[in-house]
């Protein structure tokens, strides 16, 4: 009963607008006050939740991604995507998911991907005749591709909580991420004529981007254009090759890979692209510090409450309750998806990972669900949650950067949500090999 009261208080405080971290801390303190539990539970849990070598990978990868962002690499990736998809009808729309995957391989964050690409792509597409609401909605929908293609910050957090291989989690999201992007490209190909009006001065095939800045590029032959833009983007592609070659070749751990990525991004930005200065370099470190600070505040507070849930045997009670509903693994998988889907409406990424991972692990073990697959399901559910109000973080970001009101994003977003994101969620749930094939192939 005490843990139920504390849980209701946490939920109520979050709905009233209190910060997530302090909502969980208040619930924990209330439980301790009611039950007389030793305060050592709070202190030790908070300390050991942060005493993790693996967690060091998060600020390192975040700094690397931020440095690559300020280096102007997003422009080069967009140009390569443009050249690659030049002959595809609706090609400019298709650039968005492809560019999101490429930039995600550098930043590891969906929100960072949306923020970095929106200021470049949306104004360019609007000049070419694309409805601003559509391009903003598609970019917001493509945000999850920023972490489905590793490195994946969510995978690091899940790996710490679930004590699971982060290297395997990195690989598990690659195939789902590619399938997700392909679905978006297909949906864009079908519906883009409704949102695109070719400018009179544009004589190119419908939906293919041409601007004054890229006219000479598109006048080149297709393969020449692809090769030229690829050469410009080579320094960006080298970074993920170094990271994953080192991790899966056994040269360094994911945390050490973050340090290598950080050093490479600094060298590439300062000496290859020559766009990183002392000012924007320090700004990148400052921005990363602010982002990491929010994680370091939320993590111990949520882990304290999660520890209390575990001590009260709540995860096993949930597992037993779900199995009382049905013993059919397919039904239980559907219940897991349903829980994560609706939780994503209201809870942030950190809360979903820190709270629901230990809560769902007993049920996953009972039905033989691999932790790597559970992580993939959770990551896709998080991506869906960033697109579903009221807590649709990607939509908030793209709305702010594009100037398109949130309500105007919903209509063009719906096809990508219902025919792209949600099908991928059920695909990774009911087809285990979608997420497990690549880790087994590379890591055995």
C-alpha positions as CSV (number, residue, x, y, z in Angstrom):
1,X,0.0,0.0,0.0
2,X,2.8,2.4,0.9
3,X,4.5,2.0,-2.5
4,X,1.2,2.5,-4.2
5,X,0.7,5.8,-2.4
6,X,4.2,6.9,-3.3
7,X,3.7,6.0,-6.9
8,X,0.4,7.9,-7.1
9,X,2.2,11.0,-5.6
10,X,4.9,10.7,-8.2
11,X,2.4,10.6,-11.0
12,X,0.3,13.5,-9.5
13,X,3.3,15.7,-9.1
14,X,4.5,15.1,-12.7
15,X,1.0,16.0,-14.0
16,X,1.1,19.2,-11.8
17,X,4.3,20.2,-13.6
18,X,7.0,19.4,-11.0
19,X,10.3,18.3,-12.5
20,X,10.6,14.6,-13.1
21,X,13.6,14.2,-10.9
22,X,12.0,16.0,-7.9
23,X,8.7,14.1,-8.4
24,X,10.5,10.8,-8.0
25,X,12.6,12.1,-5.1
26,X,9.5,13.3,-3.3
27,X,7.7,9.9,-3.8
28,X,10.8,8.1,-2.4
29,X,11.1,10.4,0.6
30,X,7.3,9.9,1.3
31,X,7.7,6.1,1.2
32,X,10.7,6.3,3.5
33,X,8.8,8.6,5.9
34,X,5.8,6.3,6.0
35,X,7.7,3.0,6.4
36,X,10.6,4.2,8.4
37,X,13.1,2.8,5.9
38,X,16.8,3.7,6.5
39,X,17.9,6.8,4.5
40,X,21.0,4.8,3.5
41,X,18.8,3.4,0.8
42,X,18.7,6.8,-0.9
43,X,22.3,7.6,-0.5
44,X,23.8,4.3,-1.6
45,X,21.4,3.9,-4.5
46,X,22.1,7.4,-5.8
47,X,25.8,7.0,-5.5
48,X,26.1,3.6,-7.2
49,X,23.7,4.6,-10.0
50,X,26.3,7.1,-11.1
51,X,29.4,5.1,-10.3
52,X,29.6,3.5,-13.8
53,X,32.4,3.5,-16.2
54,X,29.9,2.7,-19.0
55,X,28.0,6.0,-18.4
56,X,31.1,7.9,-19.4
57,X,30.3,7.0,-23.0
58,X,27.3,9.3,-22.9
59,X,29.0,12.7,-22.5
60,X,31.9,11.6,-24.8
61,X,29.5,10.6,-27.7
62,X,27.5,13.7,-27.0
63,X,30.5,16.0,-27.3
64,X,31.6,14.2,-30.5
65,X,28.2,14.6,-32.1
66,X,28.0,18.3,-31.0
67,X,31.5,19.0,-32.5
68,X,30.5,17.3,-35.7
69,X,27.3,19.4,-35.8
70,X,29.1,22.7,-35.4
71,X,31.7,21.6,-38.0
72,X,29.1,21.9,-40.7
73,X,29.0,18.2,-41.5
74,X,25.2,18.2,-41.7
75,X,25.4,20.3,-44.9
76,X,27.8,17.7,-46.5
77,X,25.6,14.8,-45.5
78,X,22.5,16.5,-46.9
79,X,24.3,17.2,-50.2
80,X,25.4,13.5,-50.4
81,X,21.8,12.4,-49.7
82,X,20.5,14.8,-52.3
83,X,22.9,13.4,-54.9
84,X,22.1,9.8,-53.9
85,X,18.3,10.3,-54.2
86,X,18.4,12.7,-57.1
87,X,16.5,10.4,-59.5
88,X,13.9,9.4,-57.0
89,X,10.5,11.1,-57.3
90,X,9.9,13.1,-54.2
91,X,13.6,12.9,-53.6
92,X,13.9,15.9,-51.4
93,X,11.4,14.4,-49.0
94,X,13.4,11.1,-49.0
95,X,16.5,13.1,-48.1
96,X,15.1,13.7,-44.6
97,X,15.1,10.1,-43.3
98,X,18.4,9.3,-45.1
99,X,20.1,12.4,-43.7
100,X,18.7,11.6,-40.3
101,X,20.3,8.1,-40.3
102,X,23.6,9.5,-41.5
103,X,23.7,12.3,-38.9
104,X,22.5,9.9,-36.2
105,X,25.6,7.8,-36.8
106,X,27.6,10.9,-35.6
107,X,25.3,12.2,-32.8
108,X,23.5,9.2,-31.4
109,X,20.6,11.4,-30.4
110,X,17.2,11.8,-32.1
111,X,16.6,15.3,-30.6
112,X,20.1,16.5,-31.7
113,X,19.4,15.1,-35.2
114,X,16.1,17.0,-35.5
115,X,17.6,20.2,-34.2
116,X,20.7,20.1,-36.4
117,X,18.9,19.3,-39.7
118,X,15.7,21.4,-39.3
119,X,17.5,24.7,-39.6
120,X,19.1,23.6,-42.9
121,X,16.5,21.4,-44.6
122,X,13.1,23.1,-43.8
123,X,14.0,26.5,-45.3
124,X,15.6,24.9,-48.4
125,X,12.5,22.7,-49.0
126,X,10.1,25.5,-48.6
127,X,11.9,27.5,-51.3
128,X,11.6,24.5,-53.6
129,X,7.8,24.3,-53.2
130,X,7.4,21.9,-50.3
131,X,4.8,22.6,-47.7
132,X,6.6,23.7,-44.6
133,X,4.2,21.7,-42.4
134,X,5.0,18.5,-44.3
135,X,8.8,18.9,-44.2
136,X,8.7,19.7,-40.5
137,X,6.5,16.8,-39.7
138,X,8.6,14.3,-41.7
139,X,11.8,15.6,-40.0
140,X,10.2,15.2,-36.6
141,X,9.1,11.7,-37.5
142,X,12.6,10.9,-38.7
143,X,14.1,11.9,-35.4
144,X,14.2,8.4,-33.9
145,X,16.5,7.3,-36.8
146,X,19.1,9.5,-35.2
147,X,19.6,6.9,-32.5
148,X,18.4,3.7,-34.3
149,X,21.6,4.0,-36.3
150,X,24.3,3.7,-33.6
151,X,25.9,5.0,-31.5
152,X,22.7,5.0,-29.4
153,X,22.6,7.0,-26.2
154,X,19.5,5.1,-25.1
155,X,21.3,1.8,-25.6
156,X,24.0,2.9,-23.2
157,X,21.4,3.7,-20.5
158,X,19.5,0.5,-21.1
159,X,22.7,-1.5,-21.0
160,X,23.6,-0.1,-17.6
161,X,20.1,-0.7,-16.1
162,X,19.6,-4.2,-17.7
163,X,23.3,-5.2,-17.4
164,X,23.3,-6.1,-21.1
165,X,25.9,-5.8,-23.8
166,X,25.9,-2.3,-25.2
167,X,27.8,-3.4,-28.3
168,X,25.0,-5.9,-29.1
169,X,22.4,-3.3,-28.5
170,X,24.1,-1.0,-30.9
171,X,23.9,-3.7,-33.6
172,X,20.3,-4.6,-32.7
173,X,18.8,-1.3,-33.9
174,X,20.5,-1.1,-37.3
175,X,18.2,-3.4,-39.3
176,X,15.0,-1.9,-37.7
177,X,16.4,1.6,-38.3
178,X,17.0,0.9,-42.0
179,X,13.5,-0.7,-42.4
180,X,12.0,2.3,-40.7
181,X,13.7,4.7,-43.0
182,X,12.7,2.7,-46.1
183,X,9.1,2.8,-44.9
184,X,9.3,6.5,-44.6
185,X,10.8,6.8,-48.1
186,X,7.9,4.7,-49.5
187,X,5.2,6.7,-47.7
188,X,6.8,9.9,-48.9
189,X,6.8,8.6,-52.5
190,X,3.1,7.9,-52.3
191,X,1.8,11.1,-50.6
192,X,4.4,13.8,-51.5
193,X,2.3,15.2,-54.5
194,X,-0.2,16.5,-52.0
195,X,2.4,18.5,-50.2
196,X,4.7,19.6,-53.1
197,X,4.1,22.3,-55.7
198,X,6.9,22.6,-58.3
199,X,8.0,26.3,-58.7
200,X,7.6,27.7,-62.2
201,X,11.4,28.3,-62.4
202,X,12.1,24.6,-61.6
203,X,12.3,22.4,-64.6
204,X,13.6,19.4,-62.8
205,X,11.5,16.2,-62.3
206,X,8.8,16.5,-59.7
207,X,9.9,16.6,-56.1
208,X,13.6,16.6,-56.9
209,X,15.5,19.5,-55.2
210,X,17.2,22.1,-57.3
211,X,18.4,25.4,-55.9
212,X,20.7,28.2,-57.2
213,X,23.4,26.9,-54.8
214,X,23.2,23.4,-56.2
215,X,22.4,24.0,-59.9
216,X,25.9,23.2,-61.0
217,X,25.8,20.0,-58.9
218,X,22.6,18.6,-60.4
219,X,23.8,19.5,-63.9
220,X,26.6,17.0,-63.5
221,X,25.9,13.3,-64.3
222,X,24.3,11.3,-61.6
223,X,27.4,9.2,-60.7
224,X,29.7,12.2,-60.9
225,X,27.4,14.1,-58.5
226,X,27.3,11.2,-56.0
227,X,31.0,10.7,-56.1
228,X,31.8,14.4,-55.7
229,X,29.4,14.8,-52.7
230,X,30.6,11.5,-51.2
231,X,34.2,12.7,-51.3
232,X,33.2,15.8,-49.4
233,X,31.4,13.7,-46.7
234,X,34.2,11.1,-46.3
235,X,35.6,12.6,-43.0
236,X,32.1,12.2,-41.5
237,X,31.9,8.5,-42.6
238,X,35.3,7.8,-41.2
239,X,34.1,8.4,-37.6
240,X,31.6,5.6,-37.3
241,X,34.0,3.3,-39.1
242,X,36.6,4.0,-36.5
243,X,34.1,3.6,-33.6
244,X,32.5,0.3,-34.7
245,X,35.7,-1.1,-36.2
246,X,37.3,-0.6,-32.8
247,X,34.4,-1.9,-30.8
248,X,33.7,-5.1,-32.8
249,X,37.4,-5.6,-33.6
250,X,38.1,-5.7,-29.9
251,X,40.4,-2.6,-29.9
252,X,38.4,-0.7,-27.3
253,X,35.1,-0.7,-25.3
254,X,32.1,1.5,-26.2
255,X,33.2,4.0,-23.5
256,X,36.7,4.2,-25.0
257,X,35.1,4.5,-28.4
258,X,33.3,7.6,-27.2
259,X,36.7,9.1,-26.3
260,X,38.1,8.2,-29.7
261,X,35.1,9.7,-31.4
262,X,35.5,12.9,-29.4
263,X,39.1,13.3,-30.3
264,X,38.4,12.5,-34.0
265,X,35.5,15.0,-34.1
266,X,37.8,17.7,-32.6
267,X,40.6,17.0,-35.1
268,X,38.2,16.8,-38.1
269,X,36.4,20.0,-37.2
270,X,39.5,22.0,-36.4
271,X,41.9,20.8,-39.1
272,X,39.9,19.2,-41.9
273,X,36.7,21.2,-42.0
274,X,38.4,24.2,-40.3
275,X,35.1,25.3,-38.9
276,X,35.6,24.7,-35.1
277,X,36.9,27.7,-33.3
278,X,37.7,28.2,-29.7
279,X,34.3,29.9,-29.2
280,X,32.0,27.4,-30.8
281,X,34.2,24.5,-29.5
282,X,33.7,25.7,-25.9
283,X,30.0,26.3,-26.7
284,X,29.8,22.6,-27.8
285,X,31.3,21.5,-24.4
286,X,29.0,23.8,-22.5
287,X,25.8,22.6,-24.3
288,X,26.9,19.0,-23.7
289,X,27.5,19.7,-20.0
290,X,23.9,21.1,-19.7
291,X,22.5,18.0,-21.4
292,X,24.5,15.6,-19.3
293,X,23.6,17.5,-16.2
294,X,19.9,16.8,-16.7
295,X,20.7,13.1,-17.1
296,X,22.8,13.0,-14.0
297,X,20.0,14.6,-12.0
298,X,17.2,12.4,-13.2
299,X,19.1,9.1,-13.1
300,X,19.8,8.8,-9.3
301,X,16.4,10.1,-8.4
302,X,14.5,7.7,-10.7
303,X,16.8,4.8,-9.7
304,X,16.1,5.4,-6.0
305,X,12.4,5.0,-6.6
306,X,13.0,2.0,-8.9
307,X,15.0,0.4,-6.1
308,X,12.0,0.8,-3.8
309,X,9.8,-0.8,-6.4
310,X,12.1,-3.8,-6.6
311,X,12.4,-4.1,-2.8
312,X,8.6,-4.3,-2.7
313,X,8.6,-7.0,-5.4
314,X,6.6,-4.8,-7.8
315,X,8.3,-6.2,-11.0
316,X,7.3,-9.8,-10.1
317,X,3.8,-8.7,-9.1
318,X,3.5,-7.1,-12.5
319,X,4.8,-10.3,-14.2
320,X,2.3,-12.4,-12.3
321,X,-0.5,-10.1,-13.0
322,X,0.2,-10.1,-16.7
323,X,0.5,-13.9,-16.7
324,X,-2.9,-14.1,-14.9
325,X,-4.4,-12.3,-17.9
326,X,-2.8,-14.8,-20.3
327,X,0.0,-17.3,-20.6
328,X,0.2,-16.8,-24.3
329,X,3.6,-15.2,-25.1
330,X,2.1,-13.3,-28.1
331,X,-0.6,-11.8,-25.8
332,X,2.0,-10.8,-23.2
333,X,4.2,-9.2,-25.9
334,X,1.2,-7.2,-27.0
335,X,0.6,-6.1,-23.4
336,X,4.3,-5.0,-23.1
337,X,3.9,-3.0,-26.3
338,X,0.7,-1.5,-25.2
339,X,2.2,-0.4,-21.8
340,X,5.2,1.2,-23.5
341,X,3.1,2.8,-26.2
342,X,0.8,4.6,-23.8
343,X,3.7,5.4,-21.3
344,X,5.5,7.2,-24.1
345,X,2.6,9.7,-24.3
346,X,3.5,11.0,-20.9
347,X,7.0,10.0,-19.8
348,X,10.4,11.1,-21.0
349,X,13.1,8.8,-22.4
350,X,15.0,8.5,-19.2
351,X,12.0,7.5,-17.1
352,X,10.9,4.9,-19.7
353,X,14.3,3.3,-19.5
354,X,15.0,3.6,-15.8
355,X,11.6,2.6,-14.5
356,X,10.1,0.2,-17.1
357,X,13.3,-1.8,-17.8
358,X,13.4,-3.4,-14.3
359,X,9.6,-3.6,-14.2
360,X,9.3,-5.6,-17.5
361,X,12.4,-7.8,-17.2
362,X,10.7,-10.5,-15.1
363,X,7.9,-10.7,-17.6
364,X,10.4,-10.8,-20.5
365,X,12.3,-13.6,-18.7
366,X,9.1,-15.5,-18.2
367,X,8.2,-15.6,-21.9
368,X,11.8,-16.1,-23.1
369,X,12.2,-12.6,-24.5
370,X,15.8,-11.8,-25.2
371,X,17.0,-8.6,-23.3
372,X,18.4,-7.3,-26.5
373,X,15.1,-7.6,-28.2
374,X,13.3,-6.0,-25.2
375,X,15.8,-3.1,-25.5
376,X,15.0,-2.7,-29.2
377,X,11.2,-2.8,-28.5
378,X,11.8,-0.1,-25.9
379,X,13.9,2.1,-28.2
380,X,11.2,2.0,-31.0
381,X,8.5,2.7,-28.4
382,X,10.6,5.7,-27.2
383,X,10.7,6.9,-30.8
384,X,7.0,6.6,-31.1
385,X,6.6,8.5,-27.9
386,X,8.6,11.4,-29.3
387,X,5.9,11.8,-31.9
388,X,2.8,11.4,-29.8
389,X,1.5,14.4,-27.7
390,X,1.4,15.6,-25.0
391,X,5.1,14.8,-24.5
392,X,6.3,14.7,-28.1
393,X,9.8,16.0,-27.8
394,X,10.8,15.8,-31.5
395,X,7.6,17.7,-32.4
396,X,8.4,20.4,-29.8
397,X,11.9,20.8,-31.2
398,X,10.9,20.9,-34.9
399,X,8.0,23.2,-34.1
400,X,10.3,25.7,-32.4
401,X,13.0,25.6,-35.0
402,X,10.6,25.8,-38.0
403,X,7.9,28.1,-36.6
404,X,5.1,25.6,-37.5
405,X,2.5,25.3,-34.7
406,X,2.3,21.8,-33.1
407,X,-1.3,21.3,-34.2
408,X,-0.3,21.9,-37.8
409,X,2.2,19.1,-37.7
410,X,-0.3,16.4,-36.8
411,X,-2.0,16.0,-40.2
412,X,1.1,15.4,-42.3
413,X,2.6,13.3,-39.5
414,X,-0.2,10.7,-39.2
415,X,0.8,8.6,-42.3
416,X,4.3,8.3,-41.0
417,X,3.1,7.4,-37.5
418,X,0.5,4.8,-38.5
419,X,2.2,3.3,-41.5
420,X,5.8,3.7,-40.5
421,X,6.6,4.0,-36.8
422,X,3.9,1.8,-35.3
423,X,4.3,-1.1,-37.8
424,X,8.1,-1.1,-37.0
425,X,7.2,-1.3,-33.3
426,X,5.1,-4.5,-33.9
427,X,7.7,-5.8,-36.3
428,X,10.5,-5.8,-33.8
429,X,8.1,-7.2,-31.2
430,X,6.9,-10.3,-33.2
431,X,9.9,-10.9,-35.5
432,X,12.9,-11.4,-33.1
433,X,15.4,-11.8,-35.9
434,X,14.9,-8.2,-37.0
435,X,16.8,-7.1,-34.0
436,X,18.8,-10.3,-33.1
437,X,20.2,-11.3,-36.5
438,X,23.0,-8.7,-36.8
439,X,24.3,-9.1,-33.2
440,X,24.4,-12.9,-33.6
441,X,26.1,-12.6,-37.0
442,X,28.9,-10.3,-35.8
443,X,29.2,-11.2,-32.1
444,X,28.1,-14.8,-32.2
